[in-house]
Structure formats: structure tokens, C-alpha cells
């Protein structure tokens, strides 16, 4: 009975945490759109979201993180998708599916897509946010390289291919993200992803 009663409580706690996180992110985006990234303080974000500064820091380490965290989980999604792809699948196909998981997370649904677009544009146009996002991508590259090496029976440290393949996949991701952002969401991210990996396929799939 104890185990059963605890499950809804955990679910409610997770939902509440996600709600507060979403409110902080939305408050930050609105303030930064109105005043610019540099002018917005943690105090202002917390006040706009109706929480204390102490509560803010329970969720985010900085005002940069409150924006970048919106996209930070993409790396885990890409890695999980790459690991789940069929072993015999060409590397370019497996990596294309992995990158598409991240892009689909941005473009899924009109409301979510609009919010994601605002985040992406803010990150790409703000040097401090762009730097933080690239820090996340560095970890993604390491994780993807390990998985790319496993799929081809290579050593991720000794062999060049895994890191080159992971780096190429993230360059494609970054290029597609930028084109989607520059078009204000008008360009189809699925088509952009397909075109990017069509260009990379000869190198990624070479023996």
C-alpha cells in the first residue's frame, strides 16, 4: 500500500516542478524580448514568475541556463535515438534520425514550435547564450562519438571517425537550426535535415 500511495505524490511533484520551470522560462523570454538579454536580471525573472530568487536558483544556475535549458535535453534525445537505430543502418541514416529527434522537439506543434523558435533565435543572437549552448553541444559530441564508435566497432579515443561523424552531425544540426531560425520557422526542418545529411552521406558512409 505504501508503494502505491507514493507514486501519485511523485508524479504531482514532478508536474509542479515542470510547471515552475516553464513559468520561469516563459517569464525570462518575455522580459528578454522586451528589454534585451543583458538588461534582464534574475530578480526580475523571479518576480515576473511570482517566485523568490531562492526558488529560481533551485531550478537554474543562471539566467543563461533558464533559456538554454529549454534545448539542453536535445542531446540526450539524439544519443538515445542513435543507440536505438538498427545496427546495419548506414551511419548517415542513423545520425539523420538522431538529429531529427532534436529538430522535431523544436517543431512539434504550433504553440511549442513558436516558443522554441523564440528560444532558438534568442540563443543564436546573444553571445553569452550561444556560448552556453555550445558548451552543451560539446558534451553531446562526446556522447554521440562514443555511440558512433560502438556501432562500428571502433575506439572513440584512438579512431578519428567517431568524433568526426559526431561533429558532422552536430554541424548539420546547427546549420538546420540556424536556417529554421532565420526563416522565422517558415522553412521545413524535416526537409532541411534531409538535405543536410544527403550532403554528408558520402563521407559518413564511406568504408
Residue frames as qw, qx, qy, qz and C-alpha x, y, z in Angstrom:
[[0.000, 0.883, 0.469, 0.000, 0.00, 0.00, 0.00],
 [0.314, -0.765, 0.089, 0.556, 2.82, 2.42, 0.78],
 [0.391, -0.125, 0.588, 0.697, 4.42, 1.90, -2.63],
 [0.188, 0.603, 0.681, 0.369, 1.10, 2.55, -4.40],
 [0.138, -0.916, -0.336, 0.172, 0.38, 5.75, -2.48],
 [0.398, -0.599, 0.223, 0.658, 3.78, 7.23, -3.19],
 [0.469, 0.225, 0.598, 0.610, 3.50, 7.02, -6.99],
 [0.116, 0.848, 0.429, 0.288, 0.86, 9.80, -7.45],
 [0.373, -0.875, -0.026, 0.308, 2.77, 12.01, -4.99],
 [0.529, -0.296, 0.440, 0.663, 5.97, 11.74, -7.04],
 [0.337, 0.495, 0.601, 0.529, 4.03, 12.46, -10.23],
 [0.088, -0.939, -0.327, -0.057, 2.45, 15.56, -8.72],
 [0.464, -0.723, 0.170, 0.482, 5.84, 16.80, -7.50],
 [0.496, -0.007, 0.547, 0.674, 7.32, 16.32, -10.96],
 [0.191, 0.715, 0.549, 0.389, 4.41, 18.15, -12.56],
 [0.250, -0.939, -0.164, 0.169, 4.71, 21.04, -10.12],
 [0.519, -0.502, 0.334, 0.606, 8.45, 21.28, -10.76],
 [0.413, 0.274, 0.600, 0.629, 7.89, 21.32, -14.52],
 [0.027, 0.872, 0.460, 0.165, 5.20, 23.98, -14.14],
 [0.345, -0.865, 0.038, 0.363, 7.51, 26.29, -12.17],
 [0.525, -0.233, 0.500, 0.648, 10.33, 25.68, -14.64],
 [0.310, 0.539, 0.609, 0.493, 8.03, 26.53, -17.56],
 [0.107, -0.945, -0.309, 0.020, 6.81, 29.69, -15.82],
 [0.441, -0.692, 0.229, 0.524, 10.38, 30.85, -15.20],
 [0.470, 0.046, 0.596, 0.649, 11.33, 30.17, -18.82],
 [0.176, 0.730, 0.560, 0.350, 8.29, 32.00, -20.18],
 [0.244, -0.933, -0.141, 0.225, 8.89, 34.97, -17.86],
 [0.493, -0.474, 0.378, 0.624, 12.53, 35.14, -18.95],
 [0.406, 0.301, 0.631, 0.589, 11.63, 35.01, -22.65],
 [0.049, 0.873, 0.454, 0.171, 9.03, 37.75, -22.34],
 [0.345, -0.870, 0.035, 0.352, 11.33, 40.05, -20.37],
 [0.512, -0.313, 0.490, 0.633, 14.28, 39.45, -22.70],
 [0.352, 0.531, 0.609, 0.472, 12.13, 40.13, -25.75],
 [0.064, -0.945, -0.308, -0.083, 11.05, 43.45, -24.24],
 [0.318, -0.925, 0.170, 0.117, 14.27, 44.63, -22.60],
 [0.524, 0.654, -0.534, 0.111, 17.12, 42.63, -24.12],
 [0.866, -0.132, -0.447, 0.182, 19.10, 39.82, -22.54],
 [0.468, 0.211, -0.419, 0.749, 21.71, 41.99, -20.80],
 [0.231, -0.416, 0.131, -0.870, 19.14, 44.23, -19.11],
 [0.796, -0.365, -0.273, -0.398, 17.17, 41.40, -17.51],
 [0.073, -0.498, 0.749, -0.432, 18.17, 40.25, -14.03],
 [0.324, -0.132, -0.933, 0.086, 17.45, 37.05, -12.11],
 [0.084, 0.287, 0.580, -0.758, 15.44, 39.16, -9.63],
 [0.433, 0.276, -0.146, -0.846, 13.24, 40.43, -12.46],
 [0.480, 0.057, -0.800, -0.355, 12.66, 36.93, -13.85],
 [0.209, -0.194, -0.882, 0.375, 11.76, 35.55, -10.43],
 [0.207, 0.311, 0.372, -0.850, 9.39, 38.45, -9.74],
 [0.479, 0.218, -0.392, -0.755, 7.67, 38.08, -13.12],
 [0.510, -0.025, -0.842, -0.174, 7.17, 34.36, -12.48],
 [0.630, -0.568, -0.038, -0.529, 5.86, 35.03, -8.96],
 [0.906, -0.234, -0.273, 0.221, 8.60, 33.12, -7.15],
 [0.425, -0.859, 0.199, 0.204, 11.52, 34.06, -4.92],
 [0.332, 0.764, -0.552, -0.050, 15.09, 34.44, -6.09],
 [0.382, -0.388, 0.823, -0.160, 15.95, 31.46, -3.90],
 [0.782, 0.285, 0.510, -0.217, 13.37, 29.37, -5.74],
 [0.578, 0.761, -0.232, -0.184, 14.84, 30.47, -9.07],
 [0.121, 0.663, -0.737, 0.046, 18.25, 29.10, -8.08],
 [0.639, -0.110, 0.729, -0.217, 16.70, 25.77, -7.11],
 [0.781, 0.502, 0.355, -0.113, 15.80, 25.36, -10.78],
 [0.654, 0.684, -0.002, 0.323, 18.53, 27.19, -12.69],
 [0.698, -0.290, -0.088, 0.650, 22.14, 28.16, -12.06],
 [0.183, -0.309, 0.138, 0.923, 21.96, 31.42, -14.03],
 [0.494, 0.592, 0.184, -0.609, 19.76, 33.48, -16.33],
 [0.281, 0.455, -0.710, -0.459, 21.65, 31.91, -19.27],
 [0.036, -0.018, 0.999, -0.036, 20.58, 28.46, -18.13],
 [0.420, 0.409, 0.575, -0.570, 16.92, 29.39, -17.83],
 [0.567, 0.603, -0.177, -0.533, 16.91, 29.87, -21.61],
 [0.299, 0.478, -0.799, -0.210, 19.42, 27.26, -22.76],
 [0.328, -0.071, 0.894, -0.296, 17.90, 24.51, -20.61],
 [0.687, 0.411, 0.189, -0.569, 14.89, 24.61, -22.92],
 [0.733, 0.540, -0.362, -0.198, 17.10, 22.96, -25.55],
 [0.140, -0.628, 0.753, -0.135, 19.58, 21.17, -23.32],
 [0.719, -0.061, 0.655, -0.225, 17.75, 17.83, -23.25],
 [0.723, 0.589, -0.183, -0.311, 18.07, 17.52, -27.02],
 [0.187, 0.600, -0.778, 0.005, 21.46, 15.87, -26.64],
 [0.425, -0.119, 0.847, -0.296, 20.05, 13.01, -24.57],
 [0.740, 0.439, 0.306, -0.407, 17.32, 12.52, -27.17],
 [0.540, 0.680, -0.449, -0.212, 19.81, 12.37, -30.01],
 [0.026, -0.458, 0.879, -0.126, 22.01, 9.87, -28.18],
 [0.579, 0.073, 0.718, -0.379, 19.06, 7.64, -27.28],
 [0.745, 0.553, 0.075, -0.364, 17.79, 7.64, -30.86],
 [0.387, 0.654, -0.640, -0.111, 21.22, 6.82, -32.30],
 [0.222, -0.304, 0.897, -0.232, 21.61, 3.94, -29.84],
 [0.639, 0.242, 0.602, -0.412, 18.18, 2.59, -30.84],
 [0.576, 0.585, -0.305, -0.483, 18.76, 2.61, -34.61],
 [0.991, 0.108, 0.081, -0.013, 19.25, -0.76, -36.38],
 [0.607, -0.542, 0.414, 0.408, 22.87, -1.92, -36.29],
 [0.606, 0.191, 0.576, 0.514, 23.02, -2.44, -40.07],
 [0.234, 0.921, 0.309, -0.038, 21.70, 1.05, -40.87],
 [0.570, 0.473, -0.033, 0.671, 24.13, 3.36, -42.71],
 [0.390, -0.317, -0.374, 0.779, 25.72, 5.93, -40.37],
 [0.044, -0.098, -0.170, -0.980, 24.24, 8.87, -42.30],
 [0.483, -0.429, -0.576, -0.501, 20.72, 7.45, -41.91],
 [0.592, -0.458, -0.583, 0.316, 21.14, 6.68, -38.21],
 [0.310, -0.227, -0.204, 0.900, 22.60, 10.13, -37.49],
 [0.176, -0.265, -0.358, -0.878, 19.91, 11.84, -39.57],
 [0.551, -0.535, -0.597, -0.230, 17.23, 10.18, -37.46],
 [0.543, -0.389, -0.448, 0.594, 19.09, 11.18, -34.30],
 [0.138, -0.054, 0.007, 0.989, 19.29, 14.83, -35.34],
 [0.307, -0.383, -0.515, -0.702, 15.67, 14.82, -36.48],
 [0.503, -0.538, -0.650, 0.189, 14.58, 13.83, -32.96],
 [0.319, -0.376, -0.238, 0.837, 16.11, 17.09, -31.73],
 [0.064, -0.041, -0.318, -0.945, 14.63, 19.18, -34.53],
 [0.382, -0.453, -0.707, -0.385, 11.21, 17.58, -34.11],
 [0.404, -0.506, -0.574, 0.501, 11.33, 18.57, -30.44],
 [0.093, -0.267, -0.009, 0.959, 11.54, 22.19, -31.63],
 [0.254, 0.034, -0.460, -0.850, 8.95, 21.98, -34.39],
 [0.187, -0.305, -0.933, -0.021, 6.33, 19.79, -32.71],
 [0.113, -0.741, -0.643, 0.155, 3.03, 21.66, -32.53],
 [0.213, 0.769, 0.183, 0.574, 2.27, 25.30, -33.30],
 [0.431, -0.885, 0.013, -0.178, 2.36, 26.59, -29.71],
 [0.798, -0.447, 0.227, 0.333, 5.51, 24.67, -28.74],
 [0.680, 0.356, 0.259, 0.586, 7.14, 25.48, -32.08],
 [0.079, 0.887, 0.095, 0.446, 6.56, 29.20, -31.61],
 [0.572, -0.803, 0.168, -0.011, 8.10, 29.11, -28.14],
 [0.844, -0.153, 0.295, 0.421, 11.03, 27.02, -29.32],
 [0.526, 0.630, 0.200, 0.536, 11.63, 29.42, -32.20],
 [0.171, -0.942, 0.058, -0.283, 11.84, 32.36, -29.79],
 [0.745, -0.584, 0.275, 0.168, 14.34, 30.44, -27.66],
 [0.803, 0.164, 0.306, 0.485, 16.48, 29.44, -30.64],
 [0.330, 0.794, 0.127, 0.494, 16.52, 32.98, -32.03],
 [0.389, -0.899, 0.142, -0.145, 17.43, 34.43, -28.64],
 [0.826, -0.371, 0.310, 0.290, 20.26, 31.91, -28.22],
 [0.720, 0.341, 0.298, 0.526, 21.69, 32.44, -31.68],
 [0.198, 0.825, 0.111, 0.517, 21.57, 36.25, -31.36],
 [0.450, -0.850, 0.182, -0.205, 23.01, 36.51, -27.84],
 [0.464, 0.570, -0.648, 0.199, 26.75, 35.72, -27.50],
 [0.282, -0.390, 0.731, -0.484, 26.51, 34.62, -23.85],
 [0.824, 0.084, 0.366, -0.425, 23.67, 32.22, -24.61],
 [0.783, 0.524, -0.315, -0.114, 25.34, 30.96, -27.75],
 [0.189, 0.562, -0.753, 0.286, 28.49, 30.17, -25.76],
 [0.522, -0.201, 0.678, -0.477, 26.48, 28.26, -23.14],
 [0.876, 0.307, 0.108, -0.357, 24.65, 26.32, -25.86],
 [0.613, 0.583, -0.532, 0.031, 27.97, 25.36, -27.47],
 [0.181, -0.448, 0.790, -0.378, 29.13, 24.04, -24.08],
 [0.776, 0.064, 0.472, -0.413, 26.15, 21.70, -24.10],
 [0.812, 0.523, -0.165, -0.199, 26.92, 20.65, -27.67],
 [0.201, 0.624, -0.743, 0.134, 30.48, 19.73, -26.70],
 [0.460, -0.181, 0.794, -0.355, 29.07, 17.13, -24.30],
 [0.819, 0.376, 0.219, -0.375, 26.62, 15.94, -26.94],
 [0.561, 0.656, -0.490, -0.119, 29.53, 15.45, -29.36],
 [0.082, -0.444, 0.864, -0.224, 31.38, 13.28, -26.85],
 [0.628, 0.066, 0.656, -0.413, 28.28, 11.15, -26.21],
 [0.780, 0.537, 0.014, -0.321, 27.47, 10.75, -29.90],
 [0.341, 0.659, -0.669, -0.045, 31.09, 9.85, -30.67],
 [0.329, -0.271, 0.865, -0.264, 31.02, 7.02, -28.12],
 [0.725, 0.302, 0.507, -0.356, 27.84, 5.63, -29.67],
 [0.633, 0.687, -0.252, -0.254, 29.12, 6.07, -33.24],
 [0.087, 0.565, -0.819, 0.048, 32.25, 4.16, -32.24],
 [0.526, -0.062, 0.787, -0.316, 30.24, 1.35, -30.66],
 [0.759, 0.479, 0.224, -0.379, 28.11, 0.96, -33.77],
 [0.667, 0.663, -0.335, -0.062, 31.19, 0.49, -35.98],
 [0.945, -0.213, -0.070, 0.238, 33.37, -1.42, -33.54],
 [0.463, 0.616, -0.201, 0.604, 35.86, 1.45, -33.21],
 [0.516, -0.374, -0.420, 0.646, 37.73, 3.06, -30.34],
 [0.043, 0.939, 0.322, 0.111, 36.24, 6.53, -29.66],
 [0.365, -0.848, 0.200, 0.327, 39.61, 7.80, -28.45],
 [0.522, -0.320, 0.596, 0.519, 42.04, 6.16, -30.88],
 [0.398, 0.397, 0.681, 0.469, 39.99, 6.28, -34.10],
 [0.023, -0.112, 0.088, 0.990, 39.23, 9.53, -35.90],
 [0.188, -0.332, -0.715, -0.586, 35.90, 8.54, -37.42],
 [0.275, -0.602, -0.731, 0.165, 33.63, 8.64, -34.32],
 [0.174, -0.613, -0.232, 0.735, 34.38, 12.23, -33.36],
 [0.008, -0.133, 0.471, 0.872, 34.37, 13.36, -36.99],
 [0.189, -0.403, -0.809, -0.384, 30.97, 11.72, -37.53],
 [0.262, -0.671, -0.592, 0.362, 29.56, 13.20, -34.31],
 [0.167, -0.464, 0.026, 0.869, 30.95, 16.61, -35.20],
 [0.048, -0.073, -0.626, -0.775, 29.48, 16.47, -38.70],
 [0.216, -0.560, -0.791, -0.116, 26.07, 15.52, -37.30],
 [0.245, -0.700, -0.405, 0.535, 26.12, 18.49, -34.93],
 [0.100, -0.260, 0.302, 0.912, 27.26, 20.86, -37.68],
 [0.140, -0.327, -0.752, -0.556, 24.22, 19.66, -39.65],
 [0.281, -0.659, -0.665, 0.211, 22.02, 20.19, -36.58],
 [0.230, -0.558, -0.128, 0.787, 23.40, 23.69, -36.04],
 [0.040, -0.061, 0.509, 0.857, 23.00, 24.60, -39.73],
 [0.203, -0.478, -0.777, -0.356, 19.41, 23.39, -39.86],
 [0.296, -0.666, -0.534, 0.428, 18.59, 25.15, -36.60],
 [0.172, -0.422, 0.075, 0.887, 20.03, 28.42, -37.91],
 [0.063, -0.129, -0.634, -0.760, 18.20, 28.19, -41.25],
 [0.262, -0.593, -0.757, -0.084, 14.93, 27.43, -39.45],
 [0.286, -0.637, -0.341, 0.629, 15.53, 30.38, -37.13],
 [0.136, -0.259, 0.285, 0.913, 16.48, 32.77, -39.94],
 [0.153, -0.273, -0.703, -0.639, 13.29, 31.86, -41.83],
 [0.402, -0.168, 0.332, -0.837, 11.17, 32.61, -38.72],
 [0.524, 0.040, 0.793, -0.308, 10.03, 28.99, -38.80],
 [0.665, 0.505, -0.062, -0.547, 8.88, 29.08, -42.43],
 [0.426, 0.460, -0.759, -0.176, 11.44, 26.56, -43.73],
 [0.934, -0.192, -0.156, -0.260, 10.54, 22.92, -43.17],
 [0.326, -0.694, 0.635, -0.095, 13.05, 21.50, -40.66],
 [0.857, 0.016, 0.514, -0.010, 12.45, 17.93, -41.89],
 [0.718, 0.676, 0.074, 0.148, 13.38, 18.93, -45.44],
 [0.065, 0.891, -0.416, 0.168, 16.41, 20.88, -44.21],
 [0.625, -0.473, 0.616, -0.075, 17.58, 17.88, -42.16],
 [0.879, 0.279, 0.379, 0.072, 17.21, 15.52, -45.14],
 [0.536, 0.820, -0.096, 0.180, 19.16, 17.88, -47.39],
 [0.213, -0.825, 0.507, -0.130, 21.93, 18.35, -44.85],
 [0.687, -0.312, 0.656, -0.004, 22.51, 14.62, -44.44],
 [0.821, 0.526, 0.213, 0.063, 22.25, 13.98, -48.17],
 [0.311, 0.876, -0.326, 0.171, 25.29, 16.25, -48.48],
 [0.330, -0.663, 0.642, -0.200, 27.12, 14.47, -45.66],
 [0.952, -0.008, 0.219, -0.212, 26.22, 10.89, -46.59],
 [0.793, 0.505, -0.308, 0.143, 29.17, 10.15, -48.93],
 [0.163, 0.603, -0.616, 0.480, 31.67, 10.97, -46.18],
 [0.586, -0.366, 0.489, -0.531, 29.73, 9.43, -43.30],
 [0.940, 0.085, 0.214, -0.252, 29.05, 6.17, -45.14],
 [0.539, 0.647, -0.539, 0.000, 32.50, 5.68, -46.67],
 [0.954, -0.206, -0.187, 0.113, 34.28, 2.47, -45.64]]
